[in-house]
């Protein structure tokens, strides 16, 4: 009874934190009380390991005492000990949710759902978090799948699905859910009222011209654009006023589209001068590298006709060139909903998914669709090859990445974007000298082109310097690496690879305090950067900092997300095992973590076996691990 009471008090504390955000500087969507039980910690039941039970009890007690970081550490231990227990993972998700990190919470609830897909609470929790993170199509899929495969009359899941449809303004589907609820529970007086409300809204709404998956894609794209823009406060190549204007115009309402079809409304509006030449002008501005002006021109065109595929293509290309991946993704979704089989539409969507940091497997189907539709121009073929190379890099299929990047450069030897992709691949396969030559060619192409004096070239030049910094750091040329990183950051402070290369070079040069400050600043802007967490954890591990264990546990959690590479996850597990190795009683867990790291890393296990067989001296081993596996270790480690 005492333990159960502790669970209840911990959940009350978590609920209070969720309903009212503890950090006044960070707005957080209010959690409806009816959904609070979905993110509540629970006893893990009959776990095989008694220590997992004790870890969970300690974690709950720490959570009740508002010691969230320590609670997370105990929940992580419980997950490691009870590897097949879905409640242990959902508890960890609850703790991350209480901390305000809903992306990490979603990851652990997904893990729980993978272990127990027929659990109603787990399915509903995943759908809730998918919805809060803006992944509305995934939330719909989880709820539909549960109702189809497990319990078609589950009242809470039906109600949640109905509310989600209502939020999307898909009134027929919402009404269908509430109609089923009336049959399932005729004693509930709220369901008939909600059904009537949906029917009234359905009668007032204009009919949508799209149907099936295209209609849903259109609704989802229009509904998510504002959330995506507001979440992505770190991407600001345009003025804040223009971001708000983009938000208003890219989500053109049905009334705006109706006005565009009304000649009298067009004559009286501010866009009365827009005509066929306006699109040509927008393209000319974009081609000249005047992204700000091109963006404004496309924005006005989109207000006049929100369903123009040509305008959507131009706006998406403009946003991608400006480095605005997430807003570009919303535009690309709208374009692909209009032209689901078109090569260019699928290619733009794949490029936007990769630019927005989404898992590469989401882009694969669109890359295949683009290839099946056959690119009509050599420029489109080069773009398709580059996108395939980037997707292969994300999954660490280096052979495929090299083939695609090399072919792209063969077709367009002076294309700076293709050269940058090839250089990135060469760095990933430890061919650093060739990568630097490729980067020199890319920089020369950018500086000799007309774009060299425009804002369009700055993100590309910054990326070139950032990749050069990474290559120089891997070659142990630390002053050169720091200088290249400085140039990249001066051009574009958001180039993460430059910050990582500079921090690593500083740490190897004995400037650990500066390196840690740089990494802390990088993580302040982007907490989801798994590689930054790994590097910070290794820095603390090497300096004997007691915070290393907590940092590396965070790195393990971050690198387990689908957007992280397997090798980053492998390095995180190895470093965490080394950090725990010195703690009394943690030896078995440390060994287990190192073995997991060997298995996760793409080539670490193979290299390690060859090292053991060859009995090489320590310096040679360290250089081999560093050059091939990007794993930094001291001789003692």
ABEGO torsion letter per residue (X at the ends): XAAAAAAAAAAAAAAAAAABBABAABBBBBBBAAAAAAABBBBAEBBABAAAAAAAAAAAAAAAAGBAAAAAAAAAAAAAABAABAAAAAAAAAAAAAAGBAAAAAAAAAAAAAABAABAAAAAAAAAAAAAAGBAAAAAAAAAAAAAAABAABAAAAAAAAAAAAAAGBAAAAAAAAAAAAAABAABAAAAAAAAAAAAAAAABBBBABBEAAAAAAAAAAAAAAAAAAABAABBABBAAAAAAAAAAABBBAAAAAAAABAAAAAABAAAABBAAAAAAAAAAAAAGBAAAAAAAAAAAAAABAABAAAAAAAAAAAAAAGBAAAAAAAAAAAAAABAABAAAAAAAAAAAAAAGBBAAAAAAAAAAAAAAEBABAAAAAAAAAAAAAAAAAAGBAAAAAAAAAAAAAABAABAAAAAAAAAAAAAAGBAAAAAAAAAAAAAAAAABAAAABAAAAAAAAAAAAAAAAAAAAAGBAAAAAAAAAAAAAABAABAAAAAAAAAAAAAAGBAAAAAAAAAAAAAABAABAAAAAAAAAAAAAAGBAAAAAAAAAAAAAAABAABBAAAAAAAAAAAAAAAAABBGAAAAAAAAAAAAAAABAAAAAAAAAAAAAGBBAAAAAAAAAAAAGBBBBAAX
